[in-house]
Amino acid sequence: MTLFFYDSYAVIEYLQNNPRFIHYFEEHTGILTLLNLLEIYYSVLNEAGEEKASLVLNKLYPLRIEPSQETIKKAMQFKKQHKKLDMSYADCLGYCLAMERGIKFLTGDSQFRGRDNVEFMK
């Protein structure tokens, strides 16, 4: 079983039954941040309503991790360095956490295609 950092995009694709993402969630495990949980909850709330959003939040909440102050600084430095790519705060934080922990950042966000330590899937 491999540990991944689950970007919000990847979780939402899984929840929408994208077959390319199923094994990442059913055969492996992952971590995410509170920022990812906010993005995911909001997406599910809009698409499927409060009951489904609450179920998803309850399932994913135990996977959350708390970034250190140093990681927050690194993530915002990374965002600043790549300002032209307009990456989200959550994505930059998740990518830096994955790099620090030596795990793959699972995403389908094109700004991360070809970067080190990224498992890119569309």
N, C-alpha and C positions, 0 to 999 in steps of 0.2 A: 504494500500500500504506500503510495506516494503522497506527500504533503504538498499542497499548492496554496498560493495566495489567490483567493477567489475575488476577482474584480467584479463589480456590480454587473457589468455587461454579461459576463459568463454565467452568473447566477440567474439573471433574467432569461437568458437563452435556455438554460436548463429548465426553468419553471415553465417555459413555453414549449417544452418537449422537443427542443432541437436535438436530433439524434447524435449530432457531433459532440454534444456536451455531456450526454448521459453518463458515460463511463467515468468521467472526471469526478462525478458526484456519487455514483453508486459503487465504484470500485476503489475510490481514493477518498481522501479527506482534505480539508482546507481550513484556512483562517481568513478573517476579514476584519475590518475596523467598523467603528460606530458610524463613520461617514458612509461606508458601503451599505450598512443596514438602513440608514436614512434614505438613500437612493433607491434601494430595493423595495422598501416598505411603500414609498411614494408611488413607484411604478405599479406595484401590485394593487395598491389602493385605487389608482385610476383605472386600471384594467379589469379588476375582478371584485373590488369592493373591500370593505373593512374586515369582514369575517376572514376572507382568504388572506388578506394582508397580515392580520394578527396571527394566523396559523404559521405563515412563512416566517414572521419575526420570531415567534416562539421556537421554531425549529433551528433558525440560524443564530440566534442570540448567544448560545454557548460557544460558538466558533470565534467570537470577537476577541481581539487582543488590544491592549493599550500601548500605543507607541510612546517611546521615551521622548524627552525634550530634545535630545540629540537627533533622534530620527525625524522629528518634526522639522528641525532646522535643515537637515539634509534634504528632506522632501521639498521644502520651499526654495532651497538653493537650486535643486534640480528643475523645479517649475520655472524659476527665473531664467536659468540657462536655456530653457527650451520655450521661452515665451511665445515665439512665433507659432508654435504648434497648438497653443490654446488647450493644454491638458488640464483636466480638473484637479482640484485639490486632493480628492479621494484617490484618483489614479496615481498621482505623484507620490502620495504617502504609501499606498499599497505597493508600488514598484520598489520604493526604497526599503520597505519592510521585507519584501521578498529577497532583495539583494543582500540585506544584512543577515538574513536567516539561511541564505543559500538554497532557497526553494524557488520553483518556477512561478512566475506571475502569469496566471491564466486569464487571457483577455482576447477580445476580438476587436479592440479599439486600434484603428489603423496607425495611430501615432506611435504605437509600441511594436509594430511589425519590424522584425529584423534586429531588435535590440537584444543585448545579452540578457540571459536569464528569463526570457519570455516564452511562454507556450501560447502561440498565436493560433486562434481557431475562429473561423467564421461560420 
